[in-house]
């Protein structure tokens, strides 16, 4: 059974309490999801490190229940203001 959007969102919010999270079902079999996560936790991390943090938050369920997962990660704009 595919992991539903609310379950994905719950696991991500548990790992990143400050995050803005949007989960979107993508066209296909119903097992395709897009997730946009904005969190201060991503500051100073490479895109690969950010994505690894998300997969860790999903506690291994991603390989069993959702395929594929399209990730978009970002740091809040307030963190970027004042930097050049």
PDB file of N, CA, C and O in Angstrom, chain B, residues numbered from 101:
ATOM      1  N   UNK B 101       0.843  -1.179   0.000  1.00  0.00           N
ATOM      2  CA  UNK B 101       0.000   0.000   0.000  1.00  0.00           C
ATOM      3  C   UNK B 101       0.886   1.240   0.000  1.00  0.00           C
ATOM      4  O   UNK B 101       1.853   1.312   0.758  1.00  0.00           O
ATOM      5  N   UNK B 102       0.567   2.200  -0.832  1.00  0.00           N
ATOM      6  CA  UNK B 102       1.362   3.421  -0.951  1.00  0.00           C
ATOM      7  C   UNK B 102       1.198   4.295   0.281  1.00  0.00           C
ATOM      8  O   UNK B 102       0.127   4.367   0.884  1.00  0.00           O
ATOM      9  N   UNK B 103       2.288   4.955   0.635  1.00  0.00           N
ATOM     10  CA  UNK B 103       2.243   5.917   1.735  1.00  0.00           C
ATOM     11  C   UNK B 103       1.502   7.147   1.240  1.00  0.00           C
ATOM     12  O   UNK B 103       1.830   7.686   0.184  1.00  0.00           O
ATOM     13  N   UNK B 104       0.518   7.591   1.985  1.00  0.00           N
ATOM     14  CA  UNK B 104      -0.295   8.741   1.600  1.00  0.00           C
ATOM     15  C   UNK B 104       0.410  10.044   1.977  1.00  0.00           C
ATOM     16  O   UNK B 104       1.274  10.067   2.853  1.00  0.00           O
ATOM     17  N   UNK B 105       0.023  11.132   1.296  1.00  0.00           N
ATOM     18  CA  UNK B 105       0.587  12.446   1.539  1.00  0.00           C
ATOM     19  C   UNK B 105       0.601  12.868   2.999  1.00  0.00           C
ATOM     20  O   UNK B 105       1.626  13.353   3.479  1.00  0.00           O
ATOM     21  N   UNK B 106      -0.519  12.699   3.731  1.00  0.00           N
ATOM     22  CA  UNK B 106      -0.514  13.098   5.144  1.00  0.00           C
ATOM     23  C   UNK B 106       0.520  12.340   5.983  1.00  0.00           C
ATOM     24  O   UNK B 106       1.103  12.910   6.905  1.00  0.00           O
ATOM     25  N   UNK B 107       0.747  11.078   5.676  1.00  0.00           N
ATOM     26  CA  UNK B 107       1.748  10.301   6.421  1.00  0.00           C
ATOM     27  C   UNK B 107       3.152  10.813   6.117  1.00  0.00           C
ATOM     28  O   UNK B 107       3.992  10.898   7.013  1.00  0.00           O
ATOM     29  N   UNK B 108       3.408  11.153   4.856  1.00  0.00           N
ATOM     30  CA  UNK B 108       4.701  11.720   4.475  1.00  0.00           C
ATOM     31  C   UNK B 108       4.901  13.048   5.202  1.00  0.00           C
ATOM     32  O   UNK B 108       5.963  13.303   5.770  1.00  0.00           O
ATOM     33  N   UNK B 109       3.881  13.880   5.176  1.00  0.00           N
ATOM     34  CA  UNK B 109       3.965  15.184   5.825  1.00  0.00           C
ATOM     35  C   UNK B 109       4.208  15.043   7.326  1.00  0.00           C
ATOM     36  O   UNK B 109       5.012  15.787   7.888  1.00  0.00           O
ATOM     37  N   UNK B 110       3.541  14.117   7.975  1.00  0.00           N
ATOM     38  CA  UNK B 110       3.708  13.902   9.412  1.00  0.00           C
ATOM     39  C   UNK B 110       5.144  13.524   9.754  1.00  0.00           C
ATOM     40  O   UNK B 110       5.724  14.079  10.687  1.00  0.00           O
ATOM     41  N   UNK B 111       5.715  12.598   9.017  1.00  0.00           N
ATOM     42  CA  UNK B 111       7.091  12.171   9.286  1.00  0.00           C
ATOM     43  C   UNK B 111       8.074  13.324   9.079  1.00  0.00           C
ATOM     44  O   UNK B 111       9.019  13.483   9.851  1.00  0.00           O
ATOM     45  N   UNK B 112       7.851  14.119   8.045  1.00  0.00           N
ATOM     46  CA  UNK B 112       8.745  15.245   7.782  1.00  0.00           C
ATOM     47  C   UNK B 112       8.604  16.305   8.874  1.00  0.00           C
ATOM     48  O   UNK B 112       9.604  16.855   9.335  1.00  0.00           O
ATOM     49  N   UNK B 113       7.383  16.593   9.287  1.00  0.00           N
ATOM     50  CA  UNK B 113       7.163  17.596  10.345  1.00  0.00           C
ATOM     51  C   UNK B 113       7.751  17.145  11.687  1.00  0.00           C
ATOM     52  O   UNK B 113       8.209  17.976  12.471  1.00  0.00           O
ATOM     53  N   UNK B 114       7.741  15.853  11.951  1.00  0.00           N
ATOM     54  CA  UNK B 114       8.362  15.341  13.176  1.00  0.00           C
ATOM     55  C   UNK B 114       9.866  15.605  13.158  1.00  0.00           C
ATOM     56  O   UNK B 114      10.447  15.949  14.187  1.00  0.00           O
ATOM     57  N   UNK B 115      10.489  15.450  12.009  1.00  0.00           N
ATOM     58  CA  UNK B 115      11.933  15.641  11.889  1.00  0.00           C
ATOM     59  C   UNK B 115      12.320  17.116  11.773  1.00  0.00           C
ATOM     60  O   UNK B 115      13.399  17.512  12.214  1.00  0.00           O
ATOM     61  N   UNK B 116      11.439  17.932  11.178  1.00  0.00           N
ATOM     62  CA  UNK B 116      11.719  19.342  10.928  1.00  0.00           C
ATOM     63  C   UNK B 116      10.530  20.179  11.412  1.00  0.00           C
ATOM     64  O   UNK B 116       9.716  20.619  10.600  1.00  0.00           O
ATOM     65  N   UNK B 117      10.423  20.402  12.716  1.00  0.00           N
ATOM     66  CA  UNK B 117       9.255  21.095  13.264  1.00  0.00           C
ATOM     67  C   UNK B 117       9.040  22.501  12.711  1.00  0.00           C
ATOM     68  O   UNK B 117       7.910  22.990  12.702  1.00  0.00           O
ATOM     69  N   UNK B 118      10.099  23.157  12.252  1.00  0.00           N
ATOM     70  CA  UNK B 118       9.976  24.517  11.725  1.00  0.00           C
ATOM     71  C   UNK B 118       9.578  24.555  10.258  1.00  0.00           C
ATOM     72  O   UNK B 118       9.350  25.633   9.708  1.00  0.00           O
ATOM     73  N   UNK B 119       9.493  23.417   9.629  1.00  0.00           N
ATOM     74  CA  UNK B 119       9.354  23.345   8.172  1.00  0.00           C
ATOM     75  C   UNK B 119       7.977  23.763   7.655  1.00  0.00           C
ATOM     76  O   UNK B 119       6.947  23.528   8.286  1.00  0.00           O
ATOM     77  N   UNK B 120       8.009  24.387   6.489  1.00  0.00           N
ATOM     78  CA  UNK B 120       6.817  24.542   5.664  1.00  0.00           C
ATOM     79  C   UNK B 120       6.852  23.346   4.717  1.00  0.00           C
ATOM     80  O   UNK B 120       7.831  23.158   3.996  1.00  0.00           O
ATOM     81  N   UNK B 121       5.805  22.546   4.714  1.00  0.00           N
ATOM     82  CA  UNK B 121       5.790  21.312   3.929  1.00  0.00           C
ATOM     83  C   UNK B 121       4.560  21.296   3.023  1.00  0.00           C
ATOM     84  O   UNK B 121       3.438  21.533   3.470  1.00  0.00           O
ATOM     85  N   UNK B 122       4.792  21.013   1.753  1.00  0.00           N
ATOM     86  CA  UNK B 122       3.702  20.836   0.798  1.00  0.00           C
ATOM     87  C   UNK B 122       3.921  19.505   0.099  1.00  0.00           C
ATOM     88  O   UNK B 122       4.963  19.290  -0.519  1.00  0.00           O
ATOM     89  N   UNK B 123       2.942  18.610   0.195  1.00  0.00           N
ATOM     90  CA  UNK B 123       2.993  17.311  -0.481  1.00  0.00           C
ATOM     91  C   UNK B 123       1.956  17.323  -1.590  1.00  0.00           C
ATOM     92  O   UNK B 123       0.789  17.640  -1.361  1.00  0.00           O
ATOM     93  N   UNK B 124       2.391  16.977  -2.791  1.00  0.00           N
ATOM     94  CA  UNK B 124       1.520  16.979  -3.958  1.00  0.00           C
ATOM     95  C   UNK B 124       1.565  15.618  -4.635  1.00  0.00           C
ATOM     96  O   UNK B 124       2.641  15.067  -4.866  1.00  0.00           O
ATOM     97  N   UNK B 125       0.391  15.079  -4.953  1.00  0.00           N
ATOM     98  CA  UNK B 125       0.355  13.853  -5.748  1.00  0.00           C
ATOM     99  C   UNK B 125       0.657  14.213  -7.191  1.00  0.00           C
ATOM    100  O   UNK B 125       0.081  15.156  -7.735  1.00  0.00           O
ATOM    101  N   UNK B 126       1.547  13.474  -7.802  1.00  0.00           N
ATOM    102  CA  UNK B 126       1.889  13.699  -9.195  1.00  0.00           C
ATOM    103  C   UNK B 126       1.138  12.700 -10.063  1.00  0.00           C
ATOM    104  O   UNK B 126       0.688  11.663  -9.577  1.00  0.00           O
ATOM    105  N   UNK B 127       1.007  13.005 -11.317  1.00  0.00           N
ATOM    106  CA  UNK B 127       0.307  12.118 -12.249  1.00  0.00           C
ATOM    107  C   UNK B 127       0.996  10.760 -12.293  1.00  0.00           C
ATOM    108  O   UNK B 127       2.215  10.661 -12.152  1.00  0.00           O
ATOM    109  N   UNK B 128       0.217   9.744 -12.485  1.00  0.00           N
ATOM    110  CA  UNK B 128       0.785   8.407 -12.584  1.00  0.00           C
ATOM    111  C   UNK B 128      -0.046   7.408 -11.822  1.00  0.00           C
ATOM    112  O   UNK B 128      -1.276   7.432 -11.878  1.00  0.00           O
ATOM    113  N   UNK B 129       0.626   6.534 -11.113  1.00  0.00           N
ATOM    114  CA  UNK B 129      -0.029   5.418 -10.452  1.00  0.00           C
ATOM    115  C   UNK B 129      -0.594   5.750  -9.082  1.00  0.00           C
ATOM    116  O   UNK B 129      -1.196   4.889  -8.440  1.00  0.00           O
ATOM    117  N   UNK B 130      -0.412   6.979  -8.624  1.00  0.00           N
ATOM    118  CA  UNK B 130      -0.840   7.317  -7.271  1.00  0.00           C
ATOM    119  C   UNK B 130       0.263   7.138  -6.262  1.00  0.00           C
ATOM    120  O   UNK B 130       0.115   7.497  -5.094  1.00  0.00           O
ATOM    121  N   UNK B 131       1.376   6.580  -6.712  1.00  0.00           N
ATOM    122  CA  UNK B 131       2.518   6.385  -5.827  1.00  0.00           C
ATOM    123  C   UNK B 131       3.593   7.431  -6.085  1.00  0.00           C
ATOM    124  O   UNK B 131       4.686   7.339  -5.524  1.00  0.00           O
ATOM    125  N   UNK B 132       3.309   8.412  -6.912  1.00  0.00           N
ATOM    126  CA  UNK B 132       4.265   9.460  -7.235  1.00  0.00           C
ATOM    127  C   UNK B 132       3.902  10.715  -6.452  1.00  0.00           C
ATOM    128  O   UNK B 132       2.781  11.212  -6.558  1.00  0.00           O
ATOM    129  N   UNK B 133       4.844  11.227  -5.669  1.00  0.00           N
ATOM    130  CA  UNK B 133       4.599  12.419  -4.867  1.00  0.00           C
ATOM    131  C   UNK B 133       5.707  13.440  -5.077  1.00  0.00           C
ATOM    132  O   UNK B 133       6.863  13.097  -5.322  1.00  0.00           O
ATOM    133  N   UNK B 134       5.320  14.691  -4.974  1.00  0.00           N
ATOM    134  CA  UNK B 134       6.270  15.781  -4.931  1.00  0.00           C
ATOM    135  C   UNK B 134       6.197  16.388  -3.547  1.00  0.00           C
ATOM    136  O   UNK B 134       5.108  16.553  -2.998  1.00  0.00           O
ATOM    137  N   UNK B 135       7.341  16.722  -2.978  1.00  0.00           N
ATOM    138  CA  UNK B 135       7.368  17.311  -1.649  1.00  0.00           C
ATOM    139  C   UNK B 135       8.259  18.537  -1.686  1.00  0.00           C
ATOM    140  O   UNK B 135       9.407  18.468  -2.126  1.00  0.00           O
ATOM    141  N   UNK B 136       7.723  19.672  -1.219  1.00  0.00           N
ATOM    142  CA  UNK B 136       8.510  20.907  -1.085  1.00  0.00           C
ATOM    143  C   UNK B 136       8.643  21.177   0.400  1.00  0.00           C
ATOM    144  O   UNK B 136       7.650  21.276   1.122  1.00  0.00           O
ATOM    145  N   UNK B 137       9.902  21.298   0.851  1.00  0.00           N
ATOM    146  CA  UNK B 137      10.181  21.490   2.266  1.00  0.00           C
ATOM    147  C   UNK B 137      11.102  22.693   2.416  1.00  0.00           C
ATOM    148  O   UNK B 137      12.180  22.738   1.824  1.00  0.00           O
ATOM    149  N   UNK B 138      10.671  23.662   3.208  1.00  0.00           N
ATOM    150  CA  UNK B 138      11.489  24.827   3.516  1.00  0.00           C
ATOM    151  C   UNK B 138      11.786  24.767   5.005  1.00  0.00           C
ATOM    152  O   UNK B 138      10.875  24.819   5.832  1.00  0.00           O
ATOM    153  N   UNK B 139      13.078  24.657   5.345  1.00  0.00           N
ATOM    154  CA  UNK B 139      13.462  24.518   6.754  1.00  0.00           C
ATOM    155  C   UNK B 139      14.825  25.145   6.999  1.00  0.00           C
ATOM    156  O   UNK B 139      15.725  25.061   6.164  1.00  0.00           O
ATOM    157  N   UNK B 140      14.956  25.763   8.139  1.00  0.00           N
ATOM    158  CA  UNK B 140      16.236  26.317   8.573  1.00  0.00           C
ATOM    159  C   UNK B 140      17.282  25.205   8.717  1.00  0.00           C
ATOM    160  O   UNK B 140      18.479  25.470   8.612  1.00  0.00           O
ATOM    161  N   UNK B 141      16.847  23.984   8.953  1.00  0.00           N
ATOM    162  CA  UNK B 141      17.766  22.851   9.125  1.00  0.00           C
ATOM    163  C   UNK B 141      18.632  22.613   7.893  1.00  0.00           C
ATOM    164  O   UNK B 141      19.677  21.968   7.988  1.00  0.00           O
ATOM    165  N   UNK B 142      18.209  23.127   6.736  1.00  0.00           N
ATOM    166  CA  UNK B 142      18.960  22.915   5.501  1.00  0.00           C
ATOM    167  C   UNK B 142      20.079  23.936   5.290  1.00  0.00           C
ATOM    168  O   UNK B 142      20.880  23.793   4.366  1.00  0.00           O
ATOM    169  N   UNK B 143      20.137  24.962   6.139  1.00  0.00           N
ATOM    170  CA  UNK B 143      21.149  26.008   5.986  1.00  0.00           C
ATOM    171  C   UNK B 143      22.552  25.410   6.045  1.00  0.00           C
ATOM    172  O   UNK B 143      22.886  24.658   6.960  1.00  0.00           O
ATOM    173  N   UNK B 144      23.362  25.761   5.052  1.00  0.00           N
ATOM    174  CA  UNK B 144      24.744  25.301   5.005  1.00  0.00           C
ATOM    175  C   UNK B 144      24.929  23.874   4.510  1.00  0.00           C
ATOM    176  O   UNK B 144      26.057  23.385   4.447  1.00  0.00           O
ATOM    177  N   UNK B 145      23.848  23.204   4.161  1.00  0.00           N
ATOM    178  CA  UNK B 145      23.914  21.817   3.674  1.00  0.00           C
ATOM    179  C   UNK B 145      23.846  21.792   2.153  1.00  0.00           C
ATOM    180  O   UNK B 145      23.180  22.629   1.544  1.00  0.00           O
ATOM    181  N   UNK B 146      24.522  20.848   1.550  1.00  0.00           N
ATOM    182  CA  UNK B 146      24.414  20.663   0.100  1.00  0.00           C
ATOM    183  C   UNK B 146      23.045  20.078  -0.222  1.00  0.00           C
ATOM    184  O   UNK B 146      22.365  19.566   0.667  1.00  0.00           O
ATOM    185  N   UNK B 147      22.644  20.147  -1.464  1.00  0.00           N
ATOM    186  CA  UNK B 147      21.359  19.584  -1.887  1.00  0.00           C
ATOM    187  C   UNK B 147      21.315  18.090  -1.563  1.00  0.00           C
ATOM    188  O   UNK B 147      20.282  17.581  -1.127  1.00  0.00           O
ATOM    189  N   UNK B 148      22.412  17.396  -1.770  1.00  0.00           N
ATOM    190  CA  UNK B 148      22.466  15.960  -1.467  1.00  0.00           C
ATOM    191  C   UNK B 148      22.261  15.727   0.020  1.00  0.00           C
ATOM    192  O   UNK B 148      21.505  14.835   0.407  1.00  0.00           O
ATOM    193  N   UNK B 149      22.923  16.514   0.860  1.00  0.00           N
ATOM    194  CA  UNK B 149      22.750  16.368   2.311  1.00  0.00           C
ATOM    195  C   UNK B 149      21.312  16.661   2.726  1.00  0.00           C
ATOM    196  O   UNK B 149      20.762  15.980   3.591  1.00  0.00           O
ATOM    197  N   UNK B 150      20.712  17.663   2.117  1.00  0.00           N
ATOM    198  CA  UNK B 150      19.321  17.991   2.423  1.00  0.00           C
ATOM    199  C   UNK B 150      18.408  16.822   2.093  1.00  0.00           C
ATOM    200  O   UNK B 150      17.540  16.457   2.886  1.00  0.00           O
ATOM    201  N   UNK B 151      18.608  16.239   0.924  1.00  0.00           N
ATOM    202  CA  UNK B 151      17.763  15.115   0.510  1.00  0.00           C
ATOM    203  C   UNK B 151      18.003  13.898   1.396  1.00  0.00           C
ATOM    204  O   UNK B 151      17.063  13.166   1.708  1.00  0.00           O
ATOM    205  N   UNK B 152      19.241  13.675   1.801  1.00  0.00           N
ATOM    206  CA  UNK B 152      19.532  12.567   2.718  1.00  0.00           C
ATOM    207  C   UNK B 152      18.794  12.764   4.042  1.00  0.00           C
ATOM    208  O   UNK B 152      18.308  11.803   4.639  1.00  0.00           O
ATOM    209  N   UNK B 153      18.716  14.018   4.495  1.00  0.00           N
ATOM    210  CA  UNK B 153      17.992  14.323   5.734  1.00  0.00           C
ATOM    211  C   UNK B 153      16.512  13.959   5.596  1.00  0.00           C
ATOM    212  O   UNK B 153      15.901  13.454   6.538  1.00  0.00           O
ATOM    213  N   UNK B 154      15.946  14.217   4.425  1.00  0.00           N
ATOM    214  CA  UNK B 154      14.529  13.886   4.187  1.00  0.00           C
ATOM    215  C   UNK B 154      14.327  12.376   4.175  1.00  0.00           C
ATOM    216  O   UNK B 154      13.405  11.863   4.810  1.00  0.00           O
ATOM    217  N   UNK B 155      15.189  11.665   3.454  1.00  0.00           N
ATOM    218  CA  UNK B 155      15.050  10.208   3.420  1.00  0.00           C
ATOM    219  C   UNK B 155      15.199   9.605   4.814  1.00  0.00           C
ATOM    220  O   UNK B 155      14.509   8.642   5.151  1.00  0.00           O
ATOM    221  N   UNK B 156      16.087  10.160   5.616  1.00  0.00           N
ATOM    222  CA  UNK B 156      16.243   9.710   7.001  1.00  0.00           C
ATOM    223  C   UNK B 156      14.943   9.949   7.776  1.00  0.00           C
ATOM    224  O   UNK B 156      14.512   9.092   8.548  1.00  0.00           O
ATOM    225  N   UNK B 157      14.327  11.103   7.571  1.00  0.00           N
ATOM    226  CA  UNK B 157      13.078  11.430   8.259  1.00  0.00           C
ATOM    227  C   UNK B 157      11.956  10.468   7.889  1.00  0.00           C
ATOM    228  O   UNK B 157      11.065  10.200   8.696  1.00  0.00           O
ATOM    229  N   UNK B 158      12.005   9.952   6.665  1.00  0.00           N
ATOM    230  CA  UNK B 158      10.964   9.025   6.215  1.00  0.00           C
ATOM    231  C   UNK B 158      11.214   7.603   6.710  1.00  0.00           C
ATOM    232  O   UNK B 158      10.447   6.690   6.404  1.00  0.00           O
ATOM    233  N   UNK B 159      12.265   7.423   7.459  1.00  0.00           N
ATOM    234  CA  UNK B 159      12.524   6.180   8.191  1.00  0.00           C
ATOM    235  C   UNK B 159      12.512   4.928   7.327  1.00  0.00           C
ATOM    236  O   UNK B 159      12.019   3.885   7.756  1.00  0.00           O
ATOM    237  N   UNK B 160      13.042   5.019   6.128  1.00  0.00           N
ATOM    238  CA  UNK B 160      13.138   3.853   5.263  1.00  0.00           C
ATOM    239  C   UNK B 160      11.851   3.466   4.567  1.00  0.00           C
ATOM    240  O   UNK B 160      11.853   2.526   3.773  1.00  0.00           O
ATOM    241  N   UNK B 161      10.764   4.145   4.829  1.00  0.00           N
ATOM    242  CA  UNK B 161       9.481   3.789   4.222  1.00  0.00           C
ATOM    243  C   UNK B 161       9.417   4.170   2.752  1.00  0.00           C
ATOM    244  O   UNK B 161       8.579   3.661   2.008  1.00  0.00           O
ATOM    245  N   UNK B 162      10.284   5.044   2.343  1.00  0.00           N
ATOM    246  CA  UNK B 162      10.265   5.519   0.966  1.00  0.00           C
ATOM    247  C   UNK B 162      10.511   4.376  -0.023  1.00  0.00           C
ATOM    248  O   UNK B 162       9.884   4.341  -1.081  1.00  0.00           O
ATOM    249  N   UNK B 163      11.390   3.462   0.293  1.00  0.00           N
ATOM    250  CA  UNK B 163      11.701   2.375  -0.632  1.00  0.00           C
ATOM    251  C   UNK B 163      10.576   1.356  -0.709  1.00  0.00           C
ATOM    252  O   UNK B 163      10.417   0.677  -1.724  1.00  0.00           O
ATOM    253  N   UNK B 164       9.797   1.247   0.356  1.00  0.00           N
ATOM    254  CA  UNK B 164       8.728   0.250   0.399  1.00  0.00           C
ATOM    255  C   UNK B 164       7.408   0.751  -0.161  1.00  0.00           C
ATOM    256  O   UNK B 164       6.657  -0.020  -0.757  1.00  0.00           O
ATOM    257  N   UNK B 165       7.115   2.035   0.024  1.00  0.00           N
ATOM    258  CA  UNK B 165       5.747   2.462  -0.206  1.00  0.00           C
ATOM    259  C   UNK B 165       5.563   3.598  -1.199  1.00  0.00           C
ATOM    260  O   UNK B 165       4.457   3.771  -1.713  1.00  0.00           O
ATOM    261  N   UNK B 166       6.586   4.370  -1.488  1.00  0.00           N
ATOM    262  CA  UNK B 166       6.436   5.490  -2.400  1.00  0.00           C
ATOM    263  C   UNK B 166       7.549   5.433  -3.427  1.00  0.00           C
ATOM    264  O   UNK B 166       8.715   5.259  -3.075  1.00  0.00           O
ATOM    265  N   UNK B 167       7.197   5.579  -4.694  1.00  0.00           N
ATOM    266  CA  UNK B 167       8.209   5.623  -5.732  1.00  0.00           C
ATOM    267  C   UNK B 167       7.641   6.332  -6.933  1.00  0.00           C
ATOM    268  O   UNK B 167       6.555   5.955  -7.372  1.00  0.00           O
ATOM    269  N   UNK B 168       8.270   7.301  -7.483  1.00  0.00           N
ATOM    270  CA  UNK B 168       9.393   8.031  -6.909  1.00  0.00           C
ATOM    271  C   UNK B 168       8.900   9.192  -6.071  1.00  0.00           C
ATOM    272  O   UNK B 168       7.712   9.512  -6.066  1.00  0.00           O
ATOM    273  N   UNK B 169       9.812   9.810  -5.372  1.00  0.00           N
ATOM    274  CA  UNK B 169       9.520  10.997  -4.581  1.00  0.00           C
ATOM    275  C   UNK B 169      10.361  12.127  -5.149  1.00  0.00           C
ATOM    276  O   UNK B 169      11.588  12.039  -5.183  1.00  0.00           O
ATOM    277  N   UNK B 170       9.711  13.172  -5.589  1.00  0.00           N
ATOM    278  CA  UNK B 170      10.398  14.346  -6.132  1.00  0.00           C
ATOM    279  C   UNK B 170      10.545  15.339  -4.994  1.00  0.00           C
ATOM    280  O   UNK B 170       9.551  15.817  -4.447  1.00  0.00           O
ATOM    281  N   UNK B 171      11.788  15.651  -4.636  1.00  0.00           N
ATOM    282  CA  UNK B 171      12.049  16.543  -3.516  1.00  0.00           C
ATOM    283  C   UNK B 171      12.490  17.912  -3.985  1.00  0.00           C
ATOM    284  O   UNK B 171      13.281  18.038  -4.919  1.00  0.00           O
ATOM    285  N   UNK B 172      11.974  18.931  -3.332  1.00  0.00           N
ATOM    286  CA  UNK B 172      12.442  20.297  -3.506  1.00  0.00           C
ATOM    287  C   UNK B 172      12.681  20.819  -2.101  1.00  0.00           C
ATOM    288  O   UNK B 172      11.756  20.885  -1.291  1.00  0.00           O
ATOM    289  N   UNK B 173      13.929  21.192  -1.810  1.00  0.00           N
ATOM    290  CA  UNK B 173      14.267  21.693  -0.486  1.00  0.00           C
ATOM    291  C   UNK B 173      14.789  23.109  -0.591  1.00  0.00           C
ATOM    292  O   UNK B 173      15.375  23.492  -1.603  1.00  0.00           O
ATOM    293  N   UNK B 174      14.574  23.891   0.465  1.00  0.00           N
ATOM    294  CA  UNK B 174      15.041  25.272   0.479  1.00  0.00           C
ATOM    295  C   UNK B 174      15.202  25.745   1.912  1.00  0.00           C
ATOM    296  O   UNK B 174      14.629  25.183   2.846  1.00  0.00           O
ATOM    297  N   UNK B 175      16.001  26.799   2.057  1.00  0.00           N
ATOM    298  CA  UNK B 175      16.171  27.489   3.333  1.00  0.00           C
ATOM    299  C   UNK B 175      15.209  28.673   3.314  1.00  0.00           C
ATOM    300  O   UNK B 175      15.015  29.280   2.261  1.00  0.00           O
ATOM    301  N   UNK B 176      14.604  29.018   4.447  1.00  0.00           N
ATOM    302  CA  UNK B 176      13.696  30.166   4.464  1.00  0.00           C
ATOM    303  C   UNK B 176      14.379  31.437   3.954  1.00  0.00           C
ATOM    304  O   UNK B 176      15.564  31.656   4.206  1.00  0.00           O
ATOM    305  N   UNK B 177      13.634  32.259   3.246  1.00  0.00           N
ATOM    306  CA  UNK B 177      14.175  33.499   2.688  1.00  0.00           C
ATOM    307  C   UNK B 177      14.724  34.414   3.778  1.00  0.00           C
ATOM    308  O   UNK B 177      15.703  35.122   3.538  1.00  0.00           O
ATOM    309  N   UNK B 178      14.133  34.421   4.951  1.00  0.00           N
ATOM    310  CA  UNK B 178      14.602  35.286   6.040  1.00  0.00           C
ATOM    311  C   UNK B 178      16.052  34.970   6.399  1.00  0.00           C
ATOM    312  O   UNK B 178      16.784  35.849   6.854  1.00  0.00           O
ATOM    313  N   UNK B 179      16.470  33.725   6.197  1.00  0.00           N
ATOM    314  CA  UNK B 179      17.847  33.327   6.467  1.00  0.00           C
ATOM    315  C   UNK B 179      18.799  33.930   5.438  1.00  0.00           C
ATOM    316  O   UNK B 179      19.960  34.203   5.743  1.00  0.00           O
ATOM    317  N   UNK B 180      18.309  34.134   4.233  1.00  0.00           N
ATOM    318  CA  UNK B 180      19.141  34.619   3.143  1.00  0.00           C
ATOM    319  C   UNK B 180      19.229  36.140   3.094  1.00  0.00           C
ATOM    320  O   UNK B 180      20.161  36.679   2.498  1.00  0.00           O
ATOM    321  N   UNK B 181      18.296  36.832   3.698  1.00  0.00           N
ATOM    322  CA  UNK B 181      18.290  38.292   3.638  1.00  0.00           C
ATOM    323  C   UNK B 181      19.505  38.851   4.365  1.00  0.00           C
ATOM    324  O   UNK B 181      19.890  38.371   5.431  1.00  0.00           O
ATOM    325  N   UNK B 182      20.088  39.864   3.772  1.00  0.00           N
ATOM    326  CA  UNK B 182      21.248  40.512   4.375  1.00  0.00           C
ATOM    327  C   UNK B 182      22.555  39.872   3.998  1.00  0.00           C
ATOM    328  O   UNK B 182      23.610  40.372   4.390  1.00  0.00           O
ATOM    329  N   UNK B 183      22.535  38.775   3.247  1.00  0.00           N
ATOM    330  CA  UNK B 183      23.755  38.118   2.788  1.00  0.00           C
ATOM    331  C   UNK B 183      24.000  38.477   1.349  1.00  0.00           C
ATOM    332  O   UNK B 183      23.054  38.617   0.575  1.00  0.00           O
ATOM    333  N   UNK B 184      25.234  38.628   0.981  1.00  0.00           N
ATOM    334  CA  UNK B 184      25.577  38.941  -0.405  1.00  0.00           C
ATOM    335  C   UNK B 184      26.440  37.874  -1.000  1.00  0.00           C
ATOM    336  O   UNK B 184      26.826  37.970  -2.164  1.00  0.00           O
TER     337      UNK B 184
END
